[in-house]
């Protein structure tokens, strides 16, 4: 359903705060129907608060934006979708070795990857993905 909405209703993202409301509803949905996913998202966020130079902000397309100093590392949507900026030269490494896939919206030639947080074992995978990006930005 997420992909359908993003694909066919992307034009609605231009309405102020609508994407943030939609993402908040996805987070609420995760809390109610996929509570373990909700807890994993919270655990990832909690872990990141311990990393030096990391801060958070609202992402312009919804979700929690993860920043290192003033640069975006990625963002987590309320449905457990983690989008991470990896750079075009490292994208294949993340796809082949860190369980990522092409970004869910942008075409295959970009520098972003996506990772779905669904199960408890995805916590370590998400942290490893973010740690790899973090180390490259330091």
Secondary structure, DSSP 8 states (H G I E B T S, - for coil): -HHHHHHHSGGGGGSTTHHHHHHHHHHHHHHHH-HHHHHHHHHHHHHHTTSTTEEEEE-TTSSEEEEETTEEEEEE-TTSEEEEE--TTTHHHHHHHS--EE-SSS-TTSSEEEEE--STTHHHHHHHHHHHHHHHH-
